[in-house]
Amino acid sequence: MAVRVLTVDMASPEHMTGIETTLAELGPQRVRRLAVLAKLEASAPNDYSCEPTRRALDAVLTAMKLVERTTSVLAVGCEGIATPFAYLLADLDEGAPQASEPRLAMGFGASAPVPAGERGRAALLPLISDTVVAALRDGDLQPANAGLILVKTPTIPAGTQGATPEQTSMRRGRSLGALGAGIALGDIDPARVTDAVIGVDGPADLYARRVMTIAAPESDCIEAIALGNRAGAGGDLVVRSTMMSDILDGAAISGMLAESGVALTRWGGVSDPADVAALLIKTGVAPDGRVRGQRTTIYGGVAPPETHIRAASSGMLGAILGHTRFFNSGDPIHHAPPGGGVAAAIVRMRK
């Protein structure tokens, strides 16, 4: 088996022509499992705009008999210079030659539907951890060789009658996902996770390191995608991750790419963009709104903070990659220390 990563531009949130054509050329019958990671140009505080995208995507996947083998992560926000697009990560069920070194492997996990009354609550942590463990097992991965875990946690849409603030809070959903995944990876001591820390910045050393989470009002179960490097996997891809000290820390990303064997220019940009098959980051700004000691208007402006954050990070990522296709998002609560972030790249090994 081998994982392939394909990039497809989207003309609108419901535009599926590129995805449909790419999957048809790949051959749906060859795909063991598929992950669709899409960045949508729409902007809505509760990701309602993801619902028409999901319906359009599910129609394509159903026609190709892939819907039961696909996990999708749909995220709004293409502010700045980001291009609306989708990564297609296809685990091909075929006899690909084994590489002499560990290569990219992918696993999936999903829980049973989570009752509405249980969403947003600390009692979900064991279920999140179990779902991540299932994804690791599916990919034949150990926590030590996991490069990135993507977690979706269901929330309740804001405005739903009878729903509590903790059930509708997308920030709390992201926090739960990160803490539960961090426990599964052994990066977080479960004894330290109490209801008082969920959805709250800090403590400064309570974070998951190799996790990115999405709060999903349109979903009803917990889903996890595990990416890691495993001996015996085929293909020419590996996944790497690193921590960012703040939103300006492009040096951490360039350093991660260089350590992975990607050739860089003297200014830290990628020499050949084809060497980086995918790049994902989740970064933010400290609660006081300062970046490297200087005041910003991120928390005091008219636009939502995440709009500022995605726009700012898009310029930094574009300068490094030499193009505008990347999966960037904000609010890395319990992903990194407050004000920091996490970055991951899937890179192509040339040797």
C-alpha positions as CSV (number, residue, x, y, z in Angstrom):
1,M,0.0,0.0,0.0
2,A,1.1,3.6,-0.6
3,V,-0.4,7.0,0.1
4,R,-0.7,9.6,-2.7
5,V,-1.5,13.3,-2.1
6,L,-3.3,15.2,-4.8
7,T,-4.1,18.9,-4.9
8,V,-7.3,20.2,-6.5
9,D,-8.4,23.8,-6.8
10,M,-12.0,24.7,-6.1
11,A,-13.9,27.4,-8.0
12,S,-16.5,27.6,-5.2
13,P,-17.4,25.7,-2.0
14,E,-19.8,23.4,-4.0
15,H,-17.5,23.0,-7.1
16,M,-16.7,19.3,-7.3
17,T,-15.6,19.1,-11.0
18,G,-11.9,19.0,-10.1
19,I,-12.3,16.5,-7.3
20,E,-14.6,14.2,-9.4
21,T,-12.1,14.3,-12.4
22,T,-9.1,13.6,-10.2
23,L,-10.7,10.7,-8.4
24,A,-11.9,9.2,-11.7
25,E,-8.4,9.5,-13.1
26,L,-6.9,7.9,-10.0
27,G,-9.4,5.0,-10.1
28,P,-11.9,4.7,-7.2
29,Q,-11.5,1.0,-7.1
30,R,-7.8,1.4,-6.2
31,V,-8.6,3.5,-3.1
32,R,-8.6,1.7,0.2
33,R,-9.4,4.8,2.2
34,L,-9.6,8.5,1.3
35,A,-9.1,11.7,3.2
36,V,-10.5,15.0,1.8
37,L,-9.1,18.1,3.4
38,A,-10.7,21.2,2.0
39,K,-10.2,24.9,2.6
40,L,-13.3,26.8,1.6
41,E,-13.6,30.4,0.7
42,A,-16.8,30.9,2.6
43,S,-16.8,32.4,6.1
44,A,-19.4,31.6,8.8
45,P,-19.0,31.5,12.6
46,N,-20.4,28.0,12.9
47,D,-19.2,26.6,9.5
48,Y,-22.8,26.4,8.2
49,S,-21.2,26.9,4.7
50,C,-19.6,23.5,5.1
51,E,-23.1,21.8,4.8
52,P,-23.6,22.5,1.0
53,T,-20.0,21.4,0.4
54,R,-20.6,18.2,2.3
55,R,-23.8,17.5,0.3
56,A,-22.0,18.1,-3.0
57,L,-19.0,16.0,-2.0
58,D,-21.1,13.2,-0.7
59,A,-23.0,13.0,-4.0
60,V,-19.7,12.6,-5.9
61,L,-18.3,10.0,-3.4
62,T,-21.6,8.1,-3.4
63,A,-21.6,7.9,-7.2
64,M,-18.0,6.5,-7.1
65,K,-18.9,4.1,-4.2
66,L,-16.3,5.9,-2.0
67,V,-18.5,7.5,0.6
68,E,-18.1,4.8,3.2
69,R,-14.3,4.8,2.7
70,T,-13.9,8.6,3.0
71,T,-13.3,11.0,5.9
72,S,-13.6,14.6,5.1
73,V,-12.3,17.7,6.9
74,L,-14.0,20.9,5.7
75,A,-12.8,24.2,7.0
76,V,-13.8,27.7,6.1
77,G,-11.4,30.7,5.7
78,C,-9.3,31.5,2.7
79,E,-8.4,35.1,3.8
80,G,-5.3,36.8,2.5
81,I,-3.7,35.1,-0.5
82,A,-4.9,31.5,0.2
83,T,-6.5,29.6,-2.7
84,P,-9.6,27.6,-2.0
85,F,-8.6,24.0,-2.7
86,A,-8.7,20.4,-1.4
87,Y,-6.0,17.9,-0.6
88,L,-6.9,14.3,-1.5
89,L,-5.0,11.8,0.5
90,A,-5.6,8.4,-1.1
91,D,-4.4,5.2,0.5
92,L,-4.1,2.9,-2.5
93,D,-4.7,-0.8,-2.0
94,E,-2.1,-2.1,-4.4
95,G,1.3,-3.8,-4.3
96,A,3.5,-0.7,-4.2
97,P,7.2,-1.4,-3.7
98,Q,8.3,-1.2,-0.1
99,A,10.8,1.6,0.6
100,S,14.0,0.9,2.5
101,E,13.1,3.7,5.0
102,P,9.8,4.4,6.8
103,R,7.2,6.1,4.5
104,L,3.8,7.7,5.0
105,A,1.0,5.6,6.3
106,M,-2.5,6.6,7.1
107,G,-5.2,5.3,9.5
108,F,-8.8,6.2,10.3
109,G,-11.0,6.0,13.3
110,A,-14.6,7.0,14.0
111,S,-16.8,6.7,17.1
112,A,-20.5,5.9,17.3
113,P,-22.8,8.9,17.0
114,V,-22.4,11.2,20.0
115,P,-25.7,12.2,21.6
116,A,-26.3,16.0,21.5
117,G,-26.4,16.2,25.3
118,E,-22.9,14.8,25.6
119,R,-21.1,17.2,23.2
120,G,-18.7,19.7,24.6
121,R,-18.3,17.8,27.9
122,A,-15.2,16.4,29.6
123,A,-16.8,12.9,29.5
124,L,-15.9,12.8,25.8
125,L,-12.2,12.7,26.4
126,P,-11.9,8.9,26.7
127,L,-14.0,8.5,23.6
128,I,-11.7,10.9,21.7
129,S,-8.6,9.1,22.9
130,D,-10.1,5.7,21.9
131,T,-10.9,7.0,18.4
132,V,-7.3,8.3,18.0
133,V,-6.0,4.9,19.1
134,A,-8.3,3.2,16.6
135,A,-6.9,5.4,13.8
136,L,-3.3,4.6,14.8
137,R,-4.1,0.9,14.8
138,D,-5.8,1.1,11.4
139,G,-2.6,2.6,10.0
140,D,-0.4,0.1,11.8
141,L,1.2,3.1,13.6
142,Q,2.6,3.6,17.0
143,P,2.3,6.9,18.9
144,A,6.0,7.4,18.6
145,N,6.0,7.4,14.8
146,A,2.8,9.5,14.4
147,G,3.5,12.8,12.6
148,L,0.1,14.4,12.7
149,I,-3.4,13.5,14.1
150,L,-6.4,15.2,12.7
151,V,-9.5,15.1,14.9
152,K,-13.0,16.2,14.3
153,T,-15.3,16.7,17.3
154,P,-19.0,17.2,16.9
155,T,-20.6,20.3,18.4
156,I,-24.2,21.7,18.3
157,P,-24.9,24.6,16.0
158,A,-25.3,27.9,17.8
159,G,-28.9,28.9,18.2
160,T,-30.1,25.4,18.7
161,Q,-33.0,25.4,21.2
162,G,-32.0,24.0,24.5
163,A,-28.3,23.8,23.7
164,T,-25.8,25.0,26.4
165,P,-22.9,27.3,25.7
166,E,-20.4,24.4,26.2
167,Q,-22.2,22.2,23.7
168,T,-22.2,25.0,21.0
169,S,-18.6,26.3,21.7
170,M,-16.4,25.5,18.8
171,R,-13.4,26.5,20.8
172,R,-14.3,24.0,23.5
173,G,-14.7,21.4,20.8
174,R,-11.2,22.0,19.5
175,S,-9.8,22.0,23.0
176,L,-11.4,18.6,23.8
177,G,-10.1,17.1,20.5
178,A,-6.5,18.3,21.2
179,L,-6.5,17.1,24.8
180,G,-8.0,13.7,24.0
181,A,-5.6,13.1,21.2
182,G,-2.7,14.3,23.3
183,I,-3.6,11.7,25.9
184,A,-3.8,9.0,23.3
185,L,-0.3,10.0,22.0
186,G,1.2,10.1,25.5
187,D,2.0,13.8,25.2
188,I,-0.6,14.8,27.9
189,D,-1.0,13.4,31.4
190,P,-4.8,12.6,31.7
191,A,-4.6,13.5,35.4
192,R,-3.9,17.1,34.5
193,V,-7.1,17.4,32.3
194,T,-10.0,18.7,34.4
195,D,-13.1,20.5,33.3
196,A,-11.6,23.8,34.5
197,V,-8.8,23.7,31.7
198,I,-11.1,22.7,28.8
199,G,-11.5,25.6,26.4
200,V,-9.2,27.9,28.4
201,D,-5.7,29.1,27.3
202,G,-3.1,27.4,29.5
203,P,-1.5,26.0,31.4
204,A,1.4,26.9,29.2
205,D,2.8,23.3,29.2
206,L,-0.5,21.5,28.6
207,Y,-0.7,20.9,24.8
208,A,-0.7,18.0,22.4
209,R,2.2,18.9,20.0
210,R,1.2,16.7,17.0
211,V,-2.5,17.4,16.7
212,M,-4.8,19.6,14.7
213,T,-8.5,19.6,15.5
214,I,-11.7,20.8,13.9
215,A,-15.0,21.5,15.7
216,A,-17.7,20.2,13.4
217,P,-21.4,21.3,13.9
218,E,-22.3,19.3,10.8
219,S,-20.9,16.0,12.2
220,D,-22.4,13.6,14.7
221,C,-19.4,11.5,15.6
222,I,-15.8,11.8,16.5
223,E,-13.4,11.2,13.6
224,A,-9.7,10.9,13.5
225,I,-7.1,10.6,10.8
226,A,-3.6,9.4,11.8
227,L,-0.6,10.2,9.6
228,G,2.7,8.7,10.4
229,N,5.8,7.1,9.0
230,R,5.9,3.3,9.0
231,A,8.5,0.7,7.9
232,G,7.1,-1.4,5.1
233,A,4.9,1.3,3.6
234,G,5.3,2.1,-0.1
235,G,5.6,5.4,-1.9
236,D,7.9,8.3,-1.6
237,L,6.2,10.5,1.0
238,V,6.9,11.2,4.7
239,V,5.2,13.4,7.2
240,R,6.9,15.7,9.6
241,S,5.7,18.2,12.2
242,T,7.1,20.9,14.4
243,M,6.1,23.5,16.9
244,M,5.9,27.2,16.1
245,S,6.8,29.8,18.7
246,D,4.4,32.3,17.2
247,I,2.5,33.3,14.1
248,L,5.7,34.8,12.5
249,D,7.8,31.7,13.1
250,G,8.3,30.7,9.4
251,A,11.9,29.7,10.4
252,A,10.4,26.7,12.3
253,I,8.6,25.6,9.1
254,S,11.7,26.1,6.9
255,G,13.8,24.3,9.4
256,M,11.4,21.3,9.5
257,L,11.4,21.2,5.7
258,A,15.2,21.3,5.5
259,E,15.5,18.6,8.1
260,S,13.2,16.5,5.9
261,G,15.5,16.8,2.9
262,V,13.7,19.6,1.1
263,A,16.1,21.9,-0.7
264,L,15.6,25.6,0.2
265,T,16.8,28.9,-1.2
266,R,19.2,31.0,0.7
267,W,16.2,33.0,2.0
268,G,14.4,29.9,3.4
269,G,11.9,29.4,0.6
270,V,11.3,26.0,-1.1
271,S,13.5,25.6,-4.2
272,D,11.1,23.1,-5.9
273,P,7.4,23.4,-4.7
274,A,6.8,19.9,-5.9
275,D,8.9,18.6,-3.0
276,V,6.2,19.6,-0.5
277,A,3.0,17.6,-1.2
278,A,1.0,19.2,1.6
279,L,1.5,21.7,4.3
280,L,-0.9,22.3,7.3
281,I,-0.6,24.7,10.1
282,K,-2.7,25.8,13.1
283,T,-1.4,29.0,14.7
284,G,-2.7,31.9,16.8
285,V,-1.8,34.9,18.9
286,A,-1.4,35.2,22.6
287,P,-4.4,36.1,24.6
288,D,-3.1,39.6,25.2
289,G,-3.0,40.2,21.4
290,R,0.8,40.9,21.4
291,V,3.2,39.5,18.9
292,R,6.8,39.6,19.9
293,G,6.0,42.1,22.5
294,Q,4.2,44.5,20.2
295,R,0.5,45.4,20.4
296,T,-1.8,44.3,17.5
297,T,-5.5,44.8,16.8
298,I,-6.3,41.2,16.3
299,Y,-8.7,41.0,19.3
300,G,-9.9,44.6,19.0
301,G,-10.7,45.0,15.3
302,V,-14.0,44.6,13.5
303,A,-13.0,41.3,11.8
304,P,-13.0,38.1,13.9
305,P,-9.5,37.2,15.3
306,E,-9.2,34.0,13.1
307,T,-9.7,36.1,10.0
308,H,-6.7,38.2,10.9
309,I,-4.7,35.1,11.8
310,R,-5.4,33.2,8.6
311,A,-4.7,36.3,6.5
312,A,-1.4,36.9,8.2
313,S,-0.3,33.3,8.1
314,S,-1.2,33.0,4.4
315,G,1.5,35.5,3.4
316,M,4.2,33.8,5.4
317,L,3.3,30.4,4.0
318,G,3.1,31.6,0.4
319,A,6.6,33.1,0.8
320,I,8.0,29.8,1.9
321,L,6.2,27.5,-0.5
322,G,6.1,29.7,-3.6
323,H,2.4,29.2,-4.1
324,T,-1.0,29.8,-2.4
325,R,-2.3,26.3,-1.6
326,F,-2.0,25.4,2.0
327,F,-4.3,24.3,4.8
328,N,-4.0,27.1,7.5
329,S,-6.3,27.6,10.4
330,G,-6.4,29.4,13.8
331,D,-7.1,28.8,17.5
332,P,-4.5,26.1,18.4
333,I,-5.9,25.8,21.9
334,H,-4.1,23.0,23.6
335,H,-2.2,22.2,20.4
336,A,0.7,24.5,21.4
337,P,1.6,27.0,24.2
338,P,-0.7,30.1,24.1
339,G,0.5,32.3,21.2
340,G,2.3,29.4,19.5
341,G,1.3,26.9,16.8
342,V,1.9,23.6,15.2
343,A,2.9,22.9,11.6
344,A,3.0,19.6,9.6
345,A,4.3,18.8,6.1
346,I,4.1,15.8,3.8
347,V,7.2,15.9,1.8
348,R,8.5,13.9,-1.2
349,M,11.8,12.0,-0.7
350,R,14.0,12.3,-3.7
351,K,16.4,9.5,-2.7
